[in-house]
Amino acid sequence: MTSKTKANRGPSAGPENRRALLAAAREVFATEGFSAPLSAIARRAGVGQGSLYRHFPDRTTLAIAIFDENLADLEAFVDRPESTLDGLLDRVIEQALASTALIDLVSANPHDPHTAHLAERLDAVVSRLLTREQAAGRLGEHVTPPDVILAVSMLAGVLARSDPADRPDVARRAWALFHAAFAPG
C-alpha cells in the first residue's frame, strides 16, 4: 500500500500555507461555527496541524488574522477616490455574511490588546470615507465616525445572530435604516 505524502518544502512554503489556512478557516468557520476543530482547518488547507499552530497558536489569533485581511480589503477600497459609504457598507455586509462565526469573538473583547488595533484601523477607514462623503453632500453633517462604526457593529451583531438563510434580507433592511438615518438633513 502506497500513501501519497506531500513533499516538505520547508520555510519557503510558509506564506502559501498561511494563505491556505486563512482561506480554509473562513470556509470551516462559516459552515461549522467558530468551535469547529482546528484539525478540520489544517486538513482543508492541506497542511499539518503543526503548520497551523506555527502560524496561529490559538483560535483568537486566527480570527484576528482573518479580520486583519478584511480590514486590509476595506483600506484598499477607501483608497480609491470613487469609493462611497454605500460601497463600504456593502463590503462590510459581505464580510459579515462570510465571517459571522468570528464576530462575537472579536466584539466580545474590545479592550483586548490583540483586537484593539482592529478598532483603530476601522476608525481610520470610516473617518476618511465619511469626510469625503460629507464633502460630496451624500451624508449629513450630523453623522460622525462613531455613528457609522456603531451601525456597522449593530449590523454585524444582528447578522451573526440571524438564521443564515435570512441574513441577506436582514442586511438589506438594516442598510435601508442606515440610509434614512445618515441622509443629509
C-alpha positions as CSV (number, residue, x, y, z in Angstrom):
1,M,0.0,0.0,0.0
2,T,1.5,3.3,-1.0
3,S,0.5,6.6,0.6
4,K,0.8,9.9,-1.1
5,T,2.7,12.3,1.1
6,K,3.3,16.0,0.4
7,A,6.9,16.9,-0.1
8,N,8.2,19.1,2.7
9,R,9.2,22.4,1.1
10,G,10.5,23.9,4.4
11,P,10.2,27.6,5.2
12,S,9.5,28.6,1.6
13,A,6.0,27.1,2.0
14,G,5.2,29.4,4.9
15,P,3.4,32.2,3.1
16,E,1.4,29.8,0.9
17,N,0.5,27.7,3.9
18,R,-0.7,30.8,5.8
19,R,-2.9,31.9,2.9
20,A,-4.3,28.4,2.6
21,L,-5.0,28.2,6.4
22,L,-6.8,31.6,6.3
23,A,-9.0,30.5,3.4
24,A,-9.7,27.2,5.0
25,A,-10.6,28.8,8.3
26,R,-13.1,31.2,6.6
27,E,-14.8,28.2,5.0
28,V,-14.8,25.9,8.0
29,F,-15.9,28.6,10.5
30,A,-18.7,29.7,8.1
31,T,-20.1,26.1,7.8
32,E,-19.2,24.6,11.2
33,G,-19.0,27.6,13.5
34,F,-16.2,29.1,15.5
35,S,-15.9,25.9,17.7
36,A,-15.0,23.7,14.7
37,P,-12.0,21.6,15.2
38,L,-8.7,23.3,14.2
39,S,-7.7,19.9,12.7
40,A,-10.5,20.4,10.2
41,I,-9.0,23.7,9.1
42,A,-5.5,22.2,8.7
43,R,-6.9,19.3,6.8
44,R,-8.9,21.6,4.5
45,A,-5.8,23.7,3.9
46,G,-3.7,20.6,3.1
47,V,-1.2,21.2,5.9
48,G,-0.4,19.5,9.1
49,Q,-1.6,20.8,12.5
50,G,2.0,21.8,13.4
51,S,1.9,24.3,10.5
52,L,-1.4,25.7,11.7
53,Y,-0.1,26.2,15.2
54,R,3.2,27.8,13.9
55,H,1.1,30.4,12.1
56,F,-1.8,30.7,14.6
57,P,-1.2,29.5,18.1
58,D,-4.9,29.7,19.0
59,R,-8.4,30.5,17.7
60,T,-8.2,34.1,18.6
61,T,-5.0,34.7,16.7
62,L,-6.6,33.0,13.7
63,A,-9.8,35.2,14.0
64,I,-7.7,38.3,14.3
65,A,-5.7,37.4,11.1
66,I,-9.0,37.0,9.2
67,F,-10.2,40.4,10.4
68,D,-6.8,41.9,9.5
69,E,-7.4,40.7,5.9
70,N,-10.9,42.1,6.0
71,L,-9.6,45.5,7.1
72,A,-6.9,45.5,4.5
73,D,-9.6,45.0,1.9
74,L,-11.6,47.9,3.3
75,E,-8.5,50.1,3.5
76,A,-7.7,49.4,-0.2
77,F,-11.4,50.1,-1.1
78,V,-11.3,53.5,0.7
79,D,-8.0,54.4,-1.0
80,R,-10.0,54.6,-4.3
81,P,-11.4,58.1,-4.8
82,E,-14.7,56.8,-6.2
83,S,-15.4,54.8,-3.0
84,T,-18.7,55.6,-1.2
85,L,-20.2,54.8,2.1
86,D,-22.7,52.6,0.3
87,G,-19.8,50.7,-1.2
88,L,-18.1,50.4,2.2
89,L,-21.2,49.1,3.9
90,D,-21.8,46.7,1.1
91,R,-18.3,45.3,1.6
92,V,-18.8,45.1,5.4
93,I,-22.1,43.2,4.8
94,E,-20.3,40.8,2.5
95,Q,-17.6,40.3,5.1
96,A,-20.0,39.9,7.9
97,L,-22.0,37.3,6.0
98,A,-18.9,35.3,5.4
99,S,-17.4,35.8,8.9
100,T,-20.4,35.7,11.3
101,A,-18.8,32.9,13.4
102,L,-15.9,35.3,14.2
103,I,-17.8,38.4,15.0
104,D,-18.7,37.5,18.6
105,L,-15.2,36.5,19.5
106,V,-13.7,39.9,18.4
107,S,-16.6,42.1,19.6
108,A,-16.7,40.4,23.0
109,N,-13.2,41.5,23.7
110,P,-13.0,45.2,22.6
111,H,-10.2,46.1,25.1
112,D,-8.1,43.1,24.4
113,P,-4.7,44.4,23.1
114,H,-4.8,41.8,20.4
115,T,-8.0,43.3,19.0
116,A,-7.6,47.0,19.8
117,H,-5.7,47.6,16.6
118,L,-8.6,46.3,14.6
119,A,-10.9,49.1,16.1
120,E,-8.2,51.7,15.3
121,R,-7.9,50.7,11.7
122,L,-11.7,50.6,11.2
123,D,-12.0,54.1,12.7
124,A,-9.4,55.4,10.3
125,V,-11.2,53.8,7.3
126,V,-14.5,55.2,8.3
127,S,-13.2,58.7,9.1
128,R,-11.5,59.0,5.7
129,L,-14.6,57.9,3.8
130,L,-17.0,59.9,6.0
131,T,-15.1,63.2,5.3
132,R,-15.3,62.5,1.6
133,E,-19.0,61.6,1.6
134,Q,-19.9,64.7,3.6
135,A,-18.0,67.0,1.3
136,A,-19.8,65.5,-1.6
137,G,-23.2,66.1,0.1
138,R,-24.1,62.4,0.2
139,L,-24.1,62.2,4.1
140,G,-25.5,64.5,6.7
141,E,-23.1,66.7,8.7
142,H,-24.6,65.1,11.8
143,V,-23.1,61.7,11.0
144,T,-19.8,61.0,12.9
145,P,-17.3,58.2,12.6
146,P,-18.6,56.6,15.9
147,D,-22.2,56.6,14.4
148,V,-21.0,54.7,11.4
149,I,-19.0,52.3,13.5
150,L,-22.0,51.7,15.8
151,A,-24.1,51.0,12.7
152,V,-21.5,48.5,11.4
153,S,-21.3,46.8,14.8
154,M,-25.1,46.6,15.1
155,L,-25.3,45.1,11.6
156,A,-22.5,42.6,12.3
157,G,-24.2,41.6,15.6
158,V,-27.6,41.1,14.1
159,L,-26.2,39.2,11.1
160,A,-24.3,36.9,13.5
161,R,-27.5,36.0,15.3
162,S,-29.7,35.7,12.3
163,D,-30.6,32.5,10.6
164,P,-28.1,32.1,7.7
165,A,-31.0,32.0,5.1
166,D,-32.3,35.3,6.4
167,R,-29.0,37.2,6.5
168,P,-29.2,38.8,3.1
169,D,-32.7,40.2,3.7
170,V,-31.7,41.4,7.2
171,A,-28.7,43.1,5.8
172,R,-30.8,44.8,3.1
173,R,-33.4,46.1,5.7
174,A,-30.7,47.3,8.1
175,W,-29.0,49.1,5.2
176,A,-32.3,50.9,4.4
177,L,-32.5,52.1,8.0
178,F,-28.9,53.4,7.9
179,H,-29.6,55.3,4.7
180,A,-32.5,57.1,6.3
181,A,-30.5,57.9,9.4
182,F,-27.4,59.1,7.6
183,A,-29.1,61.2,4.8
184,P,-28.3,64.9,4.5
185,G,-30.7,66.9,6.6
